[in-house]
Amino acid sequence: MTQINMHLYYKDLKQQLIDSDWTVLPDVALTEENKAEWVTWRGILRSQLVNQSNSNIGIPPKPEEIWEI
């Protein structure tokens, strides 16, 4: 992956984290299991940002929103 592509990849990772910040707010009515899925997914993204190596490239599928009824 070229340096420009890597820059765009990490920029996308950061944007995905920003766009999903709401999922970890205390008053969000997602199910507890779903909140855990979002926490795990966001952790993977943060790990990729910190480690920035070409060996572990790829954004895992985003969890679906599952709301408490």
N, C-alpha and C positions, 0 to 999 in steps of 0.2 A: 504494500500500500504506500502510495507516495506521501510525502510530508503534507501536502495540501489536503489529500483525502483523509489523512489521520487527523488533521486539524478540524475538518468538517465532522468527522466521526465523534471526536471528543466534544465538539460544540453541540452536537445532537444529543449526546449523553447528558450534558448539563441541562439542556432544554427539557429533556424528558423528566429529569429530577424536579426542575422548577414547575413543570406542568402537573406533576403528581404530588406536590407538597400538601395539597388539601387532604389527601388520603390519610395523613398521619395526625391531623388535628384532633384534639380530644372530643370535640362535639360532632364529629362526622358519624352518621348513622349506618356505617357499613357493618356487616357482621364481624364478630371478633376473628373468625377464621379468615375472612377476606382481608381484614386489616393486616393480619400476619403475612398473607401472601404479598401484599403491597410492601410491607417492611422488608421482606426477603428480596423482592424484585429490586427495590431501591438500593438495598445493600450490594447487590450484584453490580448495579450501575456505578455506585460509588467506588467499589473495589476496582472496576476497570479504569476509572478515572485516576485512582491513586497509583495503580501498577503500570499503566500505560505501556503495555508490551504488545507486539504484533501477534503473539501466540494465542491470545484469548479474545479475539475480535468477534463481536456480534452482540446485538442487543436482544436479550431474551423476550419472548412475547409478553406484552403487558397483561396483568391480570384483569379480568372483567370486574365491573362494579357489582357487588351483591349487597343490596340494602336490607337492613332489618325491617321487618314488617310490624 
